[in-house]
Amino acid sequence: MDKSNIVLIGMPASGKSTVGVQLAKWLSMGFLDTDLLVQARAGESMQAFQNRDGLEAYQALECDTVKSVVCENCVIATGGSAVYCVGAMEHLKSMAKIIFLDVPLLEIKRRIGDYSERGVIIKPGMTLDDLYEERRPLYLRHADTILDCAGRSQSDLLAEIRALDCH
């Protein structure tokens, strides 16, 4: 399959959706947010689904949803937990260049505020610090490109992604 797509991965509040929409505009591409696809399949918010059916059910739904994505010439923003599903990440890698938006933990904490209302997929008893430590190696493993986002503006990041010539 032609790798005409760009996939953005990273922690919640790393800017995947925000940067993704702008990037799609800049590059005249389509835009897909897998969190929105999962919510549409669930028929409710991520948080409501997770509260009712549990973390494992949510992750299974997310995995199946991401594996079903088929598109060309799109920027795809994934949910922060998509990296737990190896099959989903292999599927995305087969059709896209994967860019990890690497935002430092302190910046994530500042952006995210109260994550209990945001639909963050996190095991009971886990802190945001724990989640960051668990996920960061997965993002690094699956990324074709790692973008250091520390203290950088959105326009800076967009320009760097555009310069990667991954379109």
N, CA and C atoms as an extended XYZ file, in Angstrom:
501
Properties=species:S:1:pos:R:3:atomname:S:1:resname:S:1:resid:I:1 pbc="F F F"
N         0.843       -1.195        0.000 N   MET     1
C         0.000        0.000        0.000 CA  MET     1
C         0.881        1.250        0.000 C   MET     1
N         0.480        2.249       -0.745 N   ASP     2
C         1.187        3.509       -0.821 CA  ASP     2
C         1.121        4.224        0.524 C   ASP     2
N         2.260        4.744        0.967 N   LYS     3
C         2.299        5.458        2.250 CA  LYS     3
C         2.003        6.935        2.015 C   LYS     3
N         0.777        7.222        1.599 N   SER     4
C         0.380        8.604        1.303 CA  SER     4
C        -0.158        9.323        2.533 C   SER     4
N        -0.180        8.650        3.678 N   ASN     5
C        -0.759        9.206        4.892 CA  ASN     5
C         0.322        9.568        5.905 C   ASN     5
N        -0.072       10.419        6.842 N   ILE     6
C         0.779       10.788        7.976 CA  ILE     6
C        -0.010       10.474        9.235 C   ILE     6
N         0.606        9.715       10.157 N   VAL     7
C        -0.039        9.384       11.431 CA  VAL     7
C         0.699       10.107       12.545 C   VAL     7
N        -0.072       10.744       13.422 N   LEU     8
C         0.496       11.413       14.585 CA  LEU     8
C         0.181       10.587       15.830 C   LEU     8
N         1.227       10.266       16.597 N   ILE     9
C         1.056        9.538       17.848 CA  ILE     9
C         1.652       10.369       18.977 C   ILE     9
N         1.206       10.096       20.200 N   GLY    10
C         1.752       10.799       21.355 CA  GLY    10
C         0.769       10.768       22.507 C   GLY    10
N         1.214       11.308       23.613 N   MET    11
C         0.413       11.358       24.832 CA  MET    11
C        -0.844       12.204       24.629 C   MET    11
N        -1.856       11.977       25.471 N   PRO    12
C        -2.996       12.889       25.468 CA  PRO    12
C        -2.474       14.319       25.676 C   PRO    12
N        -3.062       15.270       24.982 N   ALA    13
C        -2.702       16.694       25.062 CA  ALA    13
C        -1.365       17.012       24.404 C   ALA    13
N        -0.841       16.091       23.604 N   SER    14
C         0.414       16.376       22.908 CA  SER    14
C         0.183       17.208       21.643 C   SER    14
N        -1.075       17.353       21.244 N   GLY    15
C        -1.381       18.192       20.089 CA  GLY    15
C        -1.692       17.432       18.817 C   GLY    15
N        -1.925       16.133       18.920 N   LYS    16
C        -2.161       15.319       17.715 CA  LYS    16
C        -3.325       15.838       16.879 C   LYS    16
N        -4.448       16.094       17.516 N   SER    17
C        -5.626       16.568       16.780 CA  SER    17
C        -5.452       18.009       16.319 C   SER    17
N        -4.961       18.857       17.190 N   THR    18
C        -4.787       20.268       16.864 CA  THR    18
C        -3.788       20.456       15.722 C   THR    18
N        -2.624       19.840       15.868 N   VAL    19
C        -1.597       19.927       14.829 CA  VAL    19
C        -2.068       19.195       13.570 C   VAL    19
N        -2.747       18.062       13.772 N   GLY    20
C        -3.209       17.260       12.630 CA  GLY    20
C        -4.153       18.001       11.712 C   GLY    20
N        -5.110       18.720       12.279 N   VAL    21
C        -6.063       19.487       11.463 CA  VAL    21
C        -5.317       20.545       10.657 C   VAL    21
N        -4.426       21.280       11.316 N   GLN    22
C        -3.670       22.322       10.617 CA  GLN    22
C        -2.768       21.734        9.542 C   GLN    22
N        -2.118       20.615        9.867 N   LEU    23
C        -1.234       19.965        8.904 CA  LEU    23
C        -2.018       19.524        7.672 C   LEU    23
N        -3.186       18.951        7.892 N   ALA    24
C        -4.031       18.530        6.771 CA  ALA    24
C        -4.390       19.725        5.890 C   ALA    24
N        -4.683       20.862        6.508 N   LYS    25
C        -4.989       22.072        5.735 CA  LYS    25
C        -3.775       22.522        4.930 C   LYS    25
N        -2.629       22.563        5.593 N   TRP    26
C        -1.392       23.012        4.936 CA  TRP    26
C        -1.033       22.141        3.739 C   TRP    26
N        -1.251       20.833        3.892 N   LEU    27
C        -0.822       19.888        2.849 CA  LEU    27
C        -1.957       19.463        1.919 C   LEU    27
N        -3.119       20.079        2.060 N   SER    28
C        -4.299       19.727        1.251 CA  SER    28
C        -4.602       18.234        1.340 C   SER    28
N        -4.667       17.746        2.571 N   MET    29
C        -4.940       16.337        2.842 CA  MET    29
C        -6.244       16.221        3.633 C   MET    29
N        -6.776       15.011        3.707 N   GLY    30
C        -7.912       14.749        4.572 CA  GLY    30
C        -7.434       14.644        6.010 C   GLY    30
N        -8.382       14.620        6.943 N   PHE    31
C        -8.033       14.478        8.354 CA  PHE    31
C        -8.951       13.462        9.016 C   PHE    31
N        -8.359       12.562        9.786 N   LEU    32
C        -9.103       11.558       10.555 CA  LEU    32
C        -8.606       11.572       11.996 C   LEU    32
N        -9.529       11.543       12.934 N   ASP    33
C        -9.181       11.445       14.352 CA  ASP    33
C        -9.740       10.113       14.844 C   ASP    33
N        -8.868        9.175       15.185 N   THR    34
C        -9.354        7.841       15.567 CA  THR    34
C       -10.163        7.867       16.859 C   THR    34
N        -9.915        8.827       17.747 N   ASP    35
C       -10.750        8.950       18.949 CA  ASP    35
C       -12.207        9.191       18.565 C   ASP    35
N       -12.420       10.030       17.559 N   LEU    36
C       -13.788       10.318       17.119 CA  LEU    36
C       -14.425        9.101       16.454 C   LEU    36
N       -13.616        8.325       15.731 N   LEU    37
C       -14.135        7.094       15.121 CA  LEU    37
C       -14.548        6.097       16.201 C   LEU    37
N       -13.734        5.977       17.241 N   VAL    38
C       -14.044        5.063       18.353 CA  VAL    38
C       -15.325        5.512       19.049 C   VAL    38
N       -15.438        6.803       19.318 N   GLN    39
C       -16.646        7.326       19.965 CA  GLN    39
C       -17.883        7.072       19.114 C   GLN    39
N       -17.755        7.244       17.811 N   ALA    40
C       -18.900        6.998       16.921 CA  ALA    40
C       -19.314        5.532       16.977 C   ALA    40
N       -18.347        4.634       16.999 N   ARG    41
C       -18.663        3.201       17.106 CA  ARG    41
C       -19.285        2.860       18.451 C   ARG    41
N       -18.788        3.510       19.508 N   ALA    42
C       -19.288        3.237       20.861 CA  ALA    42
C       -20.659        3.873       21.085 C   ALA    42
N       -20.928        4.945       20.380 N   GLY    43
C       -22.185        5.662       20.560 CA  GLY    43
C       -22.218        6.524       21.806 C   GLY    43
N       -21.047        6.780       22.371 N   GLU    44
C       -20.940        7.616       23.572 CA  GLU    44
C       -19.496        8.064       23.716 C   GLU    44
N       -19.250        8.937       24.686 N   SER    45
C       -17.888        9.437       24.902 CA  SER    45
C       -16.963        8.302       25.342 C   SER    45
N       -15.676        8.511       25.125 N   MET    46
C       -14.684        7.516       25.545 CA  MET    46
C       -14.782        7.262       27.036 C   MET    46
N       -14.943        8.346       27.804 N   GLN    47
C       -15.002        8.218       29.261 CA  GLN    47
C       -16.236        7.430       29.685 C   GLN    47
N       -17.387        7.720       29.090 N   ALA    48
C       -18.627        7.001       29.440 CA  ALA    48
C       -18.500        5.522       29.101 C   ALA    48
N       -17.939        5.220       27.930 N   PHE    49
C       -17.759        3.832       27.520 CA  PHE    49
C       -16.823        3.112       28.483 C   PHE    49
N       -15.708        3.767       28.793 N   GLN    50
C       -14.731        3.162       29.706 CA  GLN    50
C       -15.329        2.968       31.097 C   GLN    50
N       -16.094        3.942       31.581 N   ASN    51
C       -16.721        3.829       32.901 CA  ASN    51
C       -17.693        2.654       32.954 C   ASN    51
N       -18.437        2.441       31.868 N   ARG    52
C       -19.442        1.384       31.847 CA  ARG    52
C       -18.839        0.005       31.540 C   ARG    52
N       -18.004       -0.066       30.509 N   ASP    53
C       -17.533       -1.369       30.027 CA  ASP    53
C       -16.104       -1.721       30.437 C   ASP    53
N       -15.375       -0.753       30.950 N   GLY    54
C       -14.015       -1.023       31.424 CA  GLY    54
C       -12.934       -0.727       30.399 C   GLY    54
N       -11.727       -0.690       30.916 N   LEU    55
C       -10.536       -0.353       30.140 CA  LEU    55
C       -10.261       -1.360       29.023 C   LEU    55
N       -10.335       -2.636       29.329 N   GLU    56
C       -10.034       -3.664       28.318 CA  GLU    56
C       -11.011       -3.615       27.153 C   GLU    56
N       -12.288       -3.413       27.440 N   ALA    57
C       -13.292       -3.318       26.370 CA  ALA    57
C       -13.015       -2.099       25.500 C   ALA    57
N       -12.628       -0.986       26.130 N   TYR    58
C       -12.312        0.214       25.360 CA  TYR    58
C       -11.105       -0.046       24.457 C   TYR    58
N       -10.072       -0.648       25.014 N   GLN    59
C        -8.867       -0.893       24.222 CA  GLN    59
C        -9.144       -1.851       23.061 C   GLN    59
N       -10.000       -2.835       23.261 N   ALA    60
C       -10.367       -3.754       22.176 CA  ALA    60
C       -11.112       -3.007       21.074 C   ALA    60
N       -12.045       -2.142       21.469 N   LEU    61
C       -12.790       -1.347       20.492 CA  LEU    61
C       -11.851       -0.414       19.730 C   LEU    61
N       -10.948        0.231       20.449 N   GLU    62
C        -9.991        1.130       19.802 CA  GLU    62
C        -9.103        0.366       18.830 C   GLU    62
N        -8.615       -0.780       19.248 N   CYS    63
C        -7.746       -1.599       18.404 CA  CYS    63
C        -8.463       -1.987       17.105 C   CYS    63
N        -9.679       -2.501       17.223 N   ASP    64
C       -10.456       -2.886       16.035 CA  ASP    64
C       -10.736       -1.689       15.138 C   ASP    64
N       -11.049       -0.559       15.754 N   THR    65
C       -11.355        0.644       14.983 CA  THR    65
C       -10.139        1.119       14.202 C   THR    65
N        -8.997        1.198       14.854 N   VAL    66
C        -7.783        1.672       14.184 CA  VAL    66
C        -7.376        0.701       13.065 C   VAL    66
N        -7.511       -0.594       13.305 N   LYS    67
C        -7.168       -1.579       12.269 CA  LYS    67
C        -8.100       -1.486       11.061 C   LYS    67
N        -9.281       -0.885       11.237 N   SER    68
C       -10.236       -0.783       10.131 CA  SER    68
C       -10.042        0.483        9.290 C   SER    68
N        -9.155        1.374        9.705 N   VAL    69
C        -8.953        2.630        8.981 CA  VAL    69
C        -8.350        2.358        7.607 C   VAL    69
N        -9.016        2.882        6.599 N   VAL    70
C        -8.517        2.817        5.230 CA  VAL    70
C        -8.694        4.208        4.635 C   VAL    70
N        -7.607        4.812        4.236 N   CYS    71
C        -7.692        6.128        3.617 CA  CYS    71
C        -6.416        6.388        2.824 C   CYS    71
N        -6.482        7.385        1.980 N   GLU    72
C        -5.317        7.840        1.223 CA  GLU    72
C        -5.224        9.343        1.357 C   GLU    72
N        -3.989        9.832        1.411 N   ASN    73
C        -3.747       11.261        1.460 CA  ASN    73
C        -4.412       11.909        2.686 C   ASN    73
N        -4.238       11.273        3.852 N   CYS    74
C        -4.851       11.758        5.093 CA  CYS    74
C        -3.813       11.937        6.195 C   CYS    74
N        -4.108       12.890        7.066 N   VAL    75
C        -3.402       13.010        8.332 CA  VAL    75
C        -4.305       12.313        9.349 C   VAL    75
N        -3.733       11.384       10.094 N   ILE    76
C        -4.500       10.597       11.057 CA  ILE    76
C        -3.959       10.875       12.456 C   ILE    76
N        -4.829       11.414       13.311 N   ALA    77
C        -4.478       11.620       14.715 CA  ALA    77
C        -5.022       10.418       15.482 C   ALA    77
N        -4.144        9.718       16.176 N   THR    78
C        -4.570        8.540       16.931 CA  THR    78
C        -4.873        8.908       18.371 C   THR    78
N        -5.644        8.066       19.025 N   GLY    79
C        -5.802        8.184       20.464 CA  GLY    79
C        -4.462        7.850       21.106 C   GLY    79
N        -4.197        8.435       22.250 N   GLY    80
C        -2.911        8.206       22.917 CA  GLY    80
C        -2.639        6.759       23.252 C   GLY    80
N        -3.712        5.960       23.391 N   SER    81
C        -3.540        4.558       23.775 CA  SER    81
C        -3.480        3.603       22.581 C   SER    81
N        -3.557        4.111       21.368 N   ALA    82
C        -3.512        3.236       20.183 CA  ALA    82
C        -2.226        2.413       20.120 C   ALA    82
N        -1.153        2.923       20.707 N   VAL    83
C         0.140        2.228       20.655 CA  VAL    83
C         0.154        0.920       21.426 C   VAL    83
N        -0.855        0.673       22.258 N   TYR    84
C        -0.921       -0.607       22.964 CA  TYR    84
C        -1.297       -1.748       22.029 C   TYR    84
N        -1.894       -1.441       20.892 N   CYS    85
C        -2.338       -2.473       19.959 CA  CYS    85
C        -1.322       -2.605       18.832 C   CYS    85
N        -0.503       -3.648       18.914 N   VAL    86
C         0.541       -3.868       17.921 CA  VAL    86
C        -0.062       -4.015       16.523 C   VAL    86
N        -1.172       -4.737       16.400 N   GLY    87
C        -1.812       -4.918       15.098 CA  GLY    87
C        -2.257       -3.603       14.487 C   GLY    87
N        -2.778       -2.713       15.318 N   ALA    88
C        -3.207       -1.398       14.829 CA  ALA    88
C        -2.003       -0.588       14.359 C   ALA    88
N        -0.929       -0.626       15.122 N   MET    89
C         0.252        0.147       14.746 CA  MET    89
C         0.900       -0.407       13.483 C   MET    89
N         0.910       -1.728       13.330 N   GLU    90
C         1.445       -2.324       12.099 CA  GLU    90
C         0.592       -1.922       10.897 C   GLU    90
N        -0.724       -1.907       11.088 N   HIS    91
C        -1.640       -1.487       10.023 CA  HIS    91
C        -1.345       -0.042        9.612 C   HIS    91
N        -1.220        0.845       10.601 N   LEU    92
C        -0.949        2.246       10.300 CA  LEU    92
C         0.410        2.407        9.622 C   LEU    92
N         1.406        1.683       10.109 N   LYS    93
C         2.758        1.774        9.533 CA  LYS    93
C         2.775        1.321        8.077 C   LYS    93
N         1.878        0.388        7.720 N   SER    94
C         1.836       -0.107        6.343 CA  SER    94
C         1.319        0.938        5.364 C   SER    94
N         0.631        1.961        5.888 N   MET    95
C         0.028        2.937        4.990 CA  MET    95
C         0.414        4.383        5.295 C   MET    95
N         1.359        4.571        6.225 N   ALA    96
C         1.659        5.940        6.632 CA  ALA    96
C         3.051        6.076        7.225 C   ALA    96
N         3.502        7.303        7.240 N   LYS    97
C         4.688        7.664        8.005 CA  LYS    97
C         4.175        8.034        9.397 C   LYS    97
N         4.789        7.481       10.441 N   ILE    98
C         4.322        7.707       11.813 CA  ILE    98
C         5.248        8.704       12.513 C   ILE    98
N         4.636        9.781       12.991 N   ILE    99
C         5.377       10.852       13.662 CA  ILE    99
C         4.949       10.914       15.133 C   ILE    99
N         5.919       10.809       16.024 N   PHE   100
C         5.680       10.907       17.464 CA  PHE   100
C         5.865       12.355       17.895 C   PHE   100
N         4.793       12.964       18.395 N   LEU   101
C         4.871       14.309       18.966 CA  LEU   101
C         5.330       14.153       20.414 C   LEU   101
N         6.615       14.328       20.626 N   ASP   102
C         7.259       14.084       21.920 CA  ASP   102
C         7.221       15.347       22.778 C   ASP   102
N         6.239       15.385       23.669 N   VAL   103
C         6.038       16.531       24.558 CA  VAL   103
C         6.475       16.116       25.962 C   VAL   103
N         7.282       16.947       26.628 N   PRO   104
C         7.730       16.603       27.988 CA  PRO   104
C         6.553       16.455       28.962 C   PRO   104
N         6.729       15.613       29.950 N   LEU   105
C         5.680       15.317       30.918 CA  LEU   105
C         5.124       16.568       31.601 C   LEU   105
N         5.976       17.487       32.008 N   LEU   106
C         5.483       18.693       32.688 CA  LEU   106
C         4.566       19.509       31.784 C   LEU   106
N         4.893       19.567       30.510 N   GLU   107
C         4.053       20.292       29.561 CA  GLU   107
C         2.719       19.565       29.361 C   GLU   107
N         2.765       18.233       29.313 N   ILE   108
C         1.535       17.429       29.197 CA  ILE   108
C         0.639       17.727       30.403 C   ILE   108
N         1.208       17.696       31.591 N   LYS   109
C         0.441       17.942       32.813 CA  LYS   109
C        -0.204       19.325       32.792 C   LYS   109
N         0.551       20.315       32.329 N   ARG   110
C         0.036       21.686       32.272 CA  ARG   110
C        -1.140       21.776       31.285 C   ARG   110
N        -0.989       21.119       30.136 N   ARG   111
C        -2.030       21.168       29.110 CA  ARG   111
C        -3.287       20.385       29.491 C   ARG   111
N        -3.094       19.260       30.138 N   ILE   112
C        -4.197       18.324       30.335 CA  ILE   112
C        -5.099       18.678       31.508 C   ILE   112
N        -4.544       19.265       32.556 N   GLY   113
C        -5.360       19.586       33.728 CA  GLY   113
C        -5.893       18.315       34.371 C   GLY   113
N        -7.194       18.269       34.618 N   ASP   114
C        -7.830       17.109       35.253 CA  ASP   114
C        -8.110       16.039       34.200 C   ASP   114
N        -7.270       15.004       34.172 N   TYR   115
C        -7.409       13.988       33.128 CA  TYR   115
C        -8.574       13.035       33.370 C   TYR   115
N        -9.179       13.074       34.544 N   SER   116
C       -10.290       12.154       34.814 CA  SER   116
C       -11.520       12.484       33.974 C   SER   116
N       -11.618       13.710       33.492 N   GLU   117
C       -12.766       14.115       32.674 CA  GLU   117
C       -12.445       14.117       31.193 C   GLU   117
N       -11.214       13.811       30.829 N   ARG   118
C       -10.774       13.956       29.449 CA  ARG   118
C       -10.892       12.664       28.638 C   ARG   118
N       -11.187       11.561       29.296 N   GLY   119
C       -11.253       10.302       28.562 CA  GLY   119
C        -9.893        9.656       28.376 C   GLY   119
N        -8.937        9.999       29.227 N   VAL   120
C        -7.607        9.395       29.151 CA  VAL   120
C        -7.720        7.934       29.564 C   VAL   120
N        -7.164        7.071       28.741 N   ILE   121
C        -7.216        5.632       29.005 CA  ILE   121
C        -6.080        5.300       29.977 C   ILE   121
N        -6.457        5.104       31.235 N   ILE   122
C        -5.464        4.905       32.292 CA  ILE   122
C        -5.985        3.867       33.286 C   ILE   122
N        -5.093        2.975       33.688 N   LYS   123
C        -5.474        1.943       34.648 CA  LYS   123
C        -5.772        2.564       36.007 C   LYS   123
N        -6.728        2.000       36.738 N   PRO   124
C        -7.027        2.514       38.076 CA  PRO   124
C        -5.768        2.531       38.945 C   PRO   124
N        -5.586        3.631       39.656 N   GLY   125
C        -4.429        3.763       40.539 CA  GLY   125
C        -3.180        4.299       39.860 C   GLY   125
N        -3.204        4.403       38.562 N   MET   126
C        -2.059        4.898       37.816 CA  MET   126
C        -2.066        6.422       37.804 C   MET   126
N        -0.889        7.025       37.868 N   THR   127
C        -0.770        8.480       37.748 CA  THR   127
C        -0.404        8.824       36.304 C   THR   127
N        -0.482       10.094       35.985 N   LEU   128
C        -0.066       10.547       34.658 CA  LEU   128
C         1.427       10.274       34.453 C   LEU   128
N         2.206       10.399       35.524 N   ASP   129
C         3.638       10.081       35.458 CA  ASP   129
C         3.836        8.613       35.070 C   ASP   129
N         3.075        7.719       35.704 N   ASP   130
C         3.168        6.284       35.398 CA  ASP   130
C         2.800        6.027       33.936 C   ASP   130
N         1.743        6.669       33.493 N   LEU   131
C         1.256        6.485       32.130 CA  LEU   131
C         2.314        6.937       31.125 C   LEU   131
N         2.928        8.075       31.389 N   TYR   132
C         3.983        8.613       30.529 CA  TYR   132
C         5.150        7.627       30.448 C   TYR   132
N         5.572        7.113       31.596 N   GLU   133
C         6.684        6.155       31.635 CA  GLU   133
C         6.350        4.861       30.900 C   GLU   133
N         5.103        4.437       30.962 N   GLU   134
C         4.672        3.218       30.290 CA  GLU   134
C         4.565        3.408       28.773 C   GLU   134
N         4.014        4.536       28.354 N   ARG   135
C         3.740        4.748       26.935 CA  ARG   135
C         4.919        5.267       26.112 C   ARG   135
N         5.754        6.096       26.706 N   ARG   136
C         6.815        6.736       25.915 CA  ARG   136
C         7.667        5.727       25.138 C   ARG   136
N         8.092        4.613       25.747 N   PRO   137
C         8.863        3.632       24.967 CA  PRO   137
C         8.063        3.053       23.788 C   PRO   137
N         6.748        2.930       23.936 N   LEU   138
C         5.916        2.425       22.839 CA  LEU   138
C         5.861        3.427       21.692 C   LEU   138
N         5.720        4.707       22.035 N   TYR   139
C         5.719        5.740       20.992 CA  TYR   139
C         7.057        5.725       20.251 C   TYR   139
N         8.141        5.639       20.994 N   LEU   140
C         9.475        5.623       20.380 CA  LEU   140
C         9.648        4.413       19.471 C   LEU   140
N         9.131        3.265       19.889 N   ARG   141
C         9.261        2.030       19.112 CA  ARG   141
C         8.517        2.120       17.773 C   ARG   141
N         7.341        2.726       17.789 N   HIS   142
C         6.511        2.738       16.583 CA  HIS   142
C         6.771        3.919       15.648 C   HIS   142
N         7.486        4.925       16.102 N   ALA   143
C         7.676        6.146       15.319 CA  ALA   143
C         8.704        5.981       14.213 C   ALA   143
N         8.373        6.547       13.060 N   ASP   144
C         9.367        6.698       11.987 CA  ASP   144
C        10.178        7.964       12.234 C   ASP   144
N         9.521        8.964       12.808 N   THR   145
C        10.142       10.254       13.099 CA  THR   145
C         9.707       10.702       14.492 C   THR   145
N        10.656       11.237       15.252 N   ILE   146
C        10.362       11.756       16.586 CA  ILE   146
C        10.521       13.268       16.520 C   ILE   146
N         9.466       13.969       16.862 N   LEU   147
C         9.476       15.427       16.831 CA  LEU   147
C         9.548       15.955       18.258 C   LEU   147
N        10.650       16.606       18.610 N   ASP   148
C        10.796       17.195       19.936 CA  ASP   148
C         9.924       18.445       19.998 C   ASP   148
N         8.877       18.390       20.803 N   CYS   149
C         7.886       19.471       20.861 CA  CYS   149
C         8.080       20.398       22.049 C   CYS   149
N         9.132       20.211       22.813 N   ALA   150
C         9.350       20.981       24.046 CA  ALA   150
C         9.385       22.477       23.762 C   ALA   150
N         8.394       23.193       24.293 N   GLY   151
C         8.358       24.644       24.199 CA  GLY   151
C         8.247       25.207       22.792 C   GLY   151
N         7.808       24.416       21.845 N   ARG   152
C         7.751       24.880       20.450 CA  ARG   152
C         6.334       25.271       20.061 C   ARG   152
N         6.233       26.231       19.192 N   SER   153
C         4.927       26.693       18.722 CA  SER   153
C         4.359       25.721       17.694 C   SER   153
N         3.053       25.803       17.525 N   GLN   154
C         2.383       24.953       16.541 CA  GLN   154
C         2.917       25.232       15.136 C   GLN   154
N         3.127       26.491       14.797 N   SER   155
C         3.608       26.803       13.447 CA  SER   155
C         5.017       26.257       13.221 C   SER   155
N         5.830       26.246       14.263 N   ASP   156
C         7.172       25.651       14.212 CA  ASP   156
C         7.089       24.153       13.882 C   ASP   156
N         6.205       23.471       14.606 N   LEU   157
C         6.042       22.021       14.408 CA  LEU   157
C         5.508       21.725       13.014 C   LEU   157
N         4.533       22.498       12.576 N   LEU   158
C         3.964       22.300       11.237 CA  LEU   158
C         5.034       22.473       10.168 C   LEU   158
N         5.844       23.481       10.313 N   ALA   159
C         6.912       23.724        9.335 CA  ALA   159
C         7.903       22.556        9.320 C   ALA   159
N         8.227       22.033       10.504 N   GLU   160
C         9.179       20.908       10.558 CA  GLU   160
C         8.584       19.649        9.918 C   GLU   160
N         7.319       19.384       10.199 N   ILE   161
C         6.675       18.206        9.603 CA  ILE   161
C         6.609       18.358        8.077 C   ILE   161
N         6.262       19.542        7.652 N   ARG   162
C         6.178       19.811        6.206 CA  ARG   162
C         7.542       19.581        5.545 C   ARG   162
N         8.605       19.984        6.229 N   ALA   163
C         9.969       19.835        5.699 CA  ALA   163
C        10.421       18.374        5.645 C   ALA   163
N         9.727       17.489        6.378 N   LEU   164
C        10.103       16.068        6.386 CA  LEU   164
C         9.841       15.407        5.040 C   LEU   164
N         9.032       16.033        4.220 N   ASP   165
C         8.665       15.489        2.921 CA  ASP   165
C         8.094       14.081        3.045 C   ASP   165
N         7.128       13.942        3.943 N   CYS   166
C         6.493       12.641        4.131 CA  CYS   166
C         5.159       12.604        3.411 C   CYS   166
N         4.947       13.533        2.544 N   HIS   167
C         3.681       13.590        1.787 CA  HIS   167
C         3.951       13.285        0.333 C   HIS   167
